[in-house]
């Protein structure tokens, strides 16, 4: 599976998992994921999860009708991919359906199929689309050992990854952000894109108040040390801002017209997760570009 690359390895993406619910709202995630996979000559696993728990009270007839409708949608989607994208089934892509918990099914499918990147959208009819910003996204973010690319509800029309010109990588100076920084450097190098590495000072200390330029210079040097040799061949800009972390990240992303935010996130902390992940949730919910989350502390595979 894909992990944050070393300075010399580049981005290894061979299998991409794309969640869909067949609605037009999930089309952006589907198209972006397919284009991402095509750019890396990767195989696409397109997965629909039928949320059987939603039909528990409706009875077996409702569940049977939902399965029949999903099978028809699967056939339509396959035809669209073959016709509209000139993709070859079982070579370029495979469309599948599972039944159960959306997050659990996505994570299990990712493990079984040795997925390197999971792509999800945030809108749709019921099931996955209905709750992706709640329990589904939370569980996928927390537990996925591979990067998760989210196409949020406020996204502008995303550029294909091959035409991306600017990436933004926030860094809080802790080890959890290091894998995301290395991944962002590798992406920027492969796509000849500009990379902005951003640190946000939320609470200014005495040093910041007395000599803000010196503090910013010291932080820039620390960021450069984290990037290290990963920056070789990359047009990297270091930026220090003061304010609320999520707001500053969103403002900078808009200002530089970022095509992608690459964000390091903490490993799962169990019951504390809901209190430790507000920045990731806010960025996914509000960003005008895709957000790629990479969980820190994931062992190499």
Secondary structure as a PSIPRED ss2 file (coil, helix, strand):
# PSIPRED VFORMAT (PSIPRED V4.0)

   1 X C   1.000  0.000  0.000
   2 X C   1.000  0.000  0.000
   3 X C   1.000  0.000  0.000
   4 X C   1.000  0.000  0.000
   5 X C   1.000  0.000  0.000
   6 X C   1.000  0.000  0.000
   7 X C   1.000  0.000  0.000
   8 X C   1.000  0.000  0.000
   9 X C   1.000  0.000  0.000
  10 X C   1.000  0.000  0.000
  11 X C   1.000  0.000  0.000
  12 X C   1.000  0.000  0.000
  13 X C   1.000  0.000  0.000
  14 X C   1.000  0.000  0.000
  15 X E   0.000  0.000  1.000
  16 X E   0.000  0.000  1.000
  17 X E   0.000  0.000  1.000
  18 X E   0.000  0.000  1.000
  19 X E   0.000  0.000  1.000
  20 X C   1.000  0.000  0.000
  21 X C   1.000  0.000  0.000
  22 X C   1.000  0.000  0.000
  23 X C   1.000  0.000  0.000
  24 X H   0.000  1.000  0.000
  25 X H   0.000  1.000  0.000
  26 X H   0.000  1.000  0.000
  27 X H   0.000  1.000  0.000
  28 X H   0.000  1.000  0.000
  29 X H   0.000  1.000  0.000
  30 X H   0.000  1.000  0.000
  31 X H   0.000  1.000  0.000
  32 X H   0.000  1.000  0.000
  33 X H   0.000  1.000  0.000
  34 X H   0.000  1.000  0.000
  35 X H   0.000  1.000  0.000
  36 X H   0.000  1.000  0.000
  37 X H   0.000  1.000  0.000
  38 X H   0.000  1.000  0.000
  39 X H   0.000  1.000  0.000
  40 X C   1.000  0.000  0.000
  41 X C   1.000  0.000  0.000
  42 X C   1.000  0.000  0.000
  43 X E   0.000  0.000  1.000
  44 X E   0.000  0.000  1.000
  45 X E   0.000  0.000  1.000
  46 X E   0.000  0.000  1.000
  47 X E   0.000  0.000  1.000
  48 X E   0.000  0.000  1.000
  49 X E   0.000  0.000  1.000
  50 X E   0.000  0.000  1.000
  51 X C   1.000  0.000  0.000
  52 X H   0.000  1.000  0.000
  53 X H   0.000  1.000  0.000
  54 X H   0.000  1.000  0.000
  55 X H   0.000  1.000  0.000
  56 X C   1.000  0.000  0.000
  57 X C   1.000  0.000  0.000
  58 X C   1.000  0.000  0.000
  59 X C   1.000  0.000  0.000
  60 X H   0.000  1.000  0.000
  61 X H   0.000  1.000  0.000
  62 X H   0.000  1.000  0.000
  63 X H   0.000  1.000  0.000
  64 X H   0.000  1.000  0.000
  65 X H   0.000  1.000  0.000
  66 X H   0.000  1.000  0.000
  67 X H   0.000  1.000  0.000
  68 X H   0.000  1.000  0.000
  69 X H   0.000  1.000  0.000
  70 X H   0.000  1.000  0.000
  71 X H   0.000  1.000  0.000
  72 X H   0.000  1.000  0.000
  73 X H   0.000  1.000  0.000
  74 X H   0.000  1.000  0.000
  75 X H   0.000  1.000  0.000
  76 X H   0.000  1.000  0.000
  77 X H   0.000  1.000  0.000
  78 X H   0.000  1.000  0.000
  79 X H   0.000  1.000  0.000
  80 X H   0.000  1.000  0.000
  81 X H   0.000  1.000  0.000
  82 X H   0.000  1.000  0.000
  83 X H   0.000  1.000  0.000
  84 X H   0.000  1.000  0.000
  85 X C   1.000  0.000  0.000
  86 X C   1.000  0.000  0.000
  87 X C   1.000  0.000  0.000
  88 X C   1.000  0.000  0.000
  89 X E   0.000  0.000  1.000
  90 X C   1.000  0.000  0.000
  91 X C   1.000  0.000  0.000
  92 X C   1.000  0.000  0.000
  93 X E   0.000  0.000  1.000
  94 X E   0.000  0.000  1.000
  95 X E   0.000  0.000  1.000
  96 X E   0.000  0.000  1.000
  97 X E   0.000  0.000  1.000
  98 X E   0.000  0.000  1.000
  99 X E   0.000  0.000  1.000
 100 X C   1.000  0.000  0.000
 101 X C   1.000  0.000  0.000
 102 X H   0.000  1.000  0.000
 103 X H   0.000  1.000  0.000
 104 X H   0.000  1.000  0.000
 105 X H   0.000  1.000  0.000
 106 X H   0.000  1.000  0.000
 107 X H   0.000  1.000  0.000
 108 X H   0.000  1.000  0.000
 109 X H   0.000  1.000  0.000
 110 X H   0.000  1.000  0.000
 111 X H   0.000  1.000  0.000
 112 X H   0.000  1.000  0.000
 113 X C   1.000  0.000  0.000
 114 X C   1.000  0.000  0.000
 115 X C   1.000  0.000  0.000
 116 X C   1.000  0.000  0.000
 117 X E   0.000  0.000  1.000
 118 X E   0.000  0.000  1.000
 119 X E   0.000  0.000  1.000
 120 X E   0.000  0.000  1.000
 121 X E   0.000  0.000  1.000
 122 X C   1.000  0.000  0.000
 123 X C   1.000  0.000  0.000
 124 X C   1.000  0.000  0.000
 125 X C   1.000  0.000  0.000
 126 X C   1.000  0.000  0.000
 127 X H   0.000  1.000  0.000
 128 X H   0.000  1.000  0.000
 129 X H   0.000  1.000  0.000
 130 X H   0.000  1.000  0.000
 131 X H   0.000  1.000  0.000
 132 X H   0.000  1.000  0.000
 133 X H   0.000  1.000  0.000
 134 X H   0.000  1.000  0.000
 135 X H   0.000  1.000  0.000
 136 X H   0.000  1.000  0.000
 137 X H   0.000  1.000  0.000
 138 X H   0.000  1.000  0.000
 139 X H   0.000  1.000  0.000
 140 X H   0.000  1.000  0.000
 141 X H   0.000  1.000  0.000
 142 X H   0.000  1.000  0.000
 143 X H   0.000  1.000  0.000
 144 X C   1.000  0.000  0.000
 145 X C   1.000  0.000  0.000
 146 X C   1.000  0.000  0.000
 147 X E   0.000  0.000  1.000
 148 X E   0.000  0.000  1.000
 149 X E   0.000  0.000  1.000
 150 X E   0.000  0.000  1.000
 151 X E   0.000  0.000  1.000
 152 X C   1.000  0.000  0.000
 153 X C   1.000  0.000  0.000
 154 X C   1.000  0.000  0.000
 155 X C   1.000  0.000  0.000
 156 X C   1.000  0.000  0.000
 157 X C   1.000  0.000  0.000
 158 X C   1.000  0.000  0.000
 159 X C   1.000  0.000  0.000
 160 X C   1.000  0.000  0.000
 161 X H   0.000  1.000  0.000
 162 X H   0.000  1.000  0.000
 163 X H   0.000  1.000  0.000
 164 X C   1.000  0.000  0.000
 165 X C   1.000  0.000  0.000
 166 X E   0.000  0.000  1.000
 167 X E   0.000  0.000  1.000
 168 X E   0.000  0.000  1.000
 169 X E   0.000  0.000  1.000
 170 X E   0.000  0.000  1.000
 171 X C   1.000  0.000  0.000
 172 X C   1.000  0.000  0.000
 173 X C   1.000  0.000  0.000
 174 X C   1.000  0.000  0.000
 175 X H   0.000  1.000  0.000
 176 X H   0.000  1.000  0.000
 177 X H   0.000  1.000  0.000
 178 X H   0.000  1.000  0.000
 179 X H   0.000  1.000  0.000
 180 X H   0.000  1.000  0.000
 181 X H   0.000  1.000  0.000
 182 X H   0.000  1.000  0.000
 183 X H   0.000  1.000  0.000
 184 X H   0.000  1.000  0.000
 185 X H   0.000  1.000  0.000
 186 X H   0.000  1.000  0.000
 187 X H   0.000  1.000  0.000
 188 X H   0.000  1.000  0.000
 189 X H   0.000  1.000  0.000
 190 X H   0.000  1.000  0.000
 191 X C   1.000  0.000  0.000
 192 X C   1.000  0.000  0.000
 193 X C   1.000  0.000  0.000
 194 X E   0.000  0.000  1.000
 195 X E   0.000  0.000  1.000
 196 X E   0.000  0.000  1.000
 197 X E   0.000  0.000  1.000
 198 X E   0.000  0.000  1.000
 199 X E   0.000  0.000  1.000
 200 X E   0.000  0.000  1.000
 201 X E   0.000  0.000  1.000
 202 X C   1.000  0.000  0.000
 203 X C   1.000  0.000  0.000
 204 X C   1.000  0.000  0.000
 205 X C   1.000  0.000  0.000
 206 X H   0.000  1.000  0.000
 207 X H   0.000  1.000  0.000
 208 X H   0.000  1.000  0.000
 209 X H   0.000  1.000  0.000
 210 X H   0.000  1.000  0.000
 211 X C   1.000  0.000  0.000
 212 X H   0.000  1.000  0.000
 213 X H   0.000  1.000  0.000
 214 X H   0.000  1.000  0.000
 215 X H   0.000  1.000  0.000
 216 X H   0.000  1.000  0.000
 217 X H   0.000  1.000  0.000
 218 X H   0.000  1.000  0.000
 219 X H   0.000  1.000  0.000
 220 X H   0.000  1.000  0.000
 221 X H   0.000  1.000  0.000
 222 X H   0.000  1.000  0.000
 223 X H   0.000  1.000  0.000
 224 X H   0.000  1.000  0.000
 225 X H   0.000  1.000  0.000
 226 X H   0.000  1.000  0.000
 227 X H   0.000  1.000  0.000
 228 X H   0.000  1.000  0.000
 229 X H   0.000  1.000  0.000
 230 X H   0.000  1.000  0.000
 231 X H   0.000  1.000  0.000
 232 X C   1.000  0.000  0.000
 233 X C   1.000  0.000  0.000
 234 X C   1.000  0.000  0.000
 235 X E   0.000  0.000  1.000
 236 X E   0.000  0.000  1.000
 237 X E   0.000  0.000  1.000
 238 X E   0.000  0.000  1.000
 239 X E   0.000  0.000  1.000
 240 X E   0.000  0.000  1.000
 241 X E   0.000  0.000  1.000
 242 X E   0.000  0.000  1.000
 243 X C   1.000  0.000  0.000
 244 X C   1.000  0.000  0.000
 245 X H   0.000  1.000  0.000
 246 X H   0.000  1.000  0.000
 247 X H   0.000  1.000  0.000
 248 X H   0.000  1.000  0.000
 249 X H   0.000  1.000  0.000
 250 X H   0.000  1.000  0.000
 251 X H   0.000  1.000  0.000
 252 X H   0.000  1.000  0.000
 253 X H   0.000  1.000  0.000
 254 X H   0.000  1.000  0.000
 255 X H   0.000  1.000  0.000
 256 X C   1.000  0.000  0.000
 257 X C   1.000  0.000  0.000
 258 X C   1.000  0.000  0.000
 259 X C   1.000  0.000  0.000
 260 X E   0.000  0.000  1.000
 261 X E   0.000  0.000  1.000
 262 X E   0.000  0.000  1.000
 263 X E   0.000  0.000  1.000
 264 X E   0.000  0.000  1.000
 265 X E   0.000  0.000  1.000
 266 X C   1.000  0.000  0.000
 267 X C   1.000  0.000  0.000
 268 X C   1.000  0.000  0.000
 269 X C   1.000  0.000  0.000
 270 X H   0.000  1.000  0.000
 271 X H   0.000  1.000  0.000
 272 X H   0.000  1.000  0.000
 273 X H   0.000  1.000  0.000
 274 X H   0.000  1.000  0.000
 275 X H   0.000  1.000  0.000
 276 X H   0.000  1.000  0.000
 277 X C   1.000  0.000  0.000
 278 X H   0.000  1.000  0.000
 279 X H   0.000  1.000  0.000
 280 X H   0.000  1.000  0.000
 281 X H   0.000  1.000  0.000
 282 X H   0.000  1.000  0.000
 283 X H   0.000  1.000  0.000
 284 X H   0.000  1.000  0.000
 285 X H   0.000  1.000  0.000
 286 X H   0.000  1.000  0.000
 287 X C   1.000  0.000  0.000
 288 X C   1.000  0.000  0.000
 289 X C   1.000  0.000  0.000
 290 X E   0.000  0.000  1.000
 291 X E   0.000  0.000  1.000
 292 X E   0.000  0.000  1.000
 293 X E   0.000  0.000  1.000
 294 X E   0.000  0.000  1.000
 295 X E   0.000  0.000  1.000
 296 X C   1.000  0.000  0.000
 297 X C   1.000  0.000  0.000
 298 X C   1.000  0.000  0.000
 299 X C   1.000  0.000  0.000
 300 X C   1.000  0.000  0.000
 301 X C   1.000  0.000  0.000
